Amino acid sequence: MAKDGIISGGCLCGACAYSTRAAPIDIRACHCRICQKATGAPFYARVRVPLDQLSIKGPIGWYSSSEGLRRGFCPRCGTSLFSERAETNSIGLTMGSLDDPDRFQPTMHIFTASKQIWLKLADDLPCYEDFPPV
């Protein structure tokens, strides 16, 4: 955490911003095909925080990508910002949209069964072919 304890970020064009003082619930890199398609990247690294403790400013577009999960993005520049699970009161913040992404590091890789074949995971983090154990 930063000295002020705030996690903040926003989109490329500056129209959307978010912040929270909540501690992360978890930090993961997801390699599922839905996350790959939604982010346009080989995996989705995100910091998950309590939804009810996140402040969002600006216009947010939402897309329901799967059962119980909707993704937030800036409708002006298209930056992928969030993955929200309202039923668990949690929201993932895309690590690329954080103001200070170097503060966080994933603690595991999930859905590695869908990992891009050219991507070599050499960070010694736990890897799970689908959901991690509870």
Secondary structure, DSSP 4 states (H G I P E B T S, - for coil): --TT--EEEE-SSSS-EEEE-SPPSEEEEE--HHHHHHHTSSSEEEEEEEGGGEEEES--EEEEEETTEEEEE-TTT--EEEEEEGGGTEEEEEGGGBSSGGG---SEEE-GGG--TT----S---B-SSSPP-
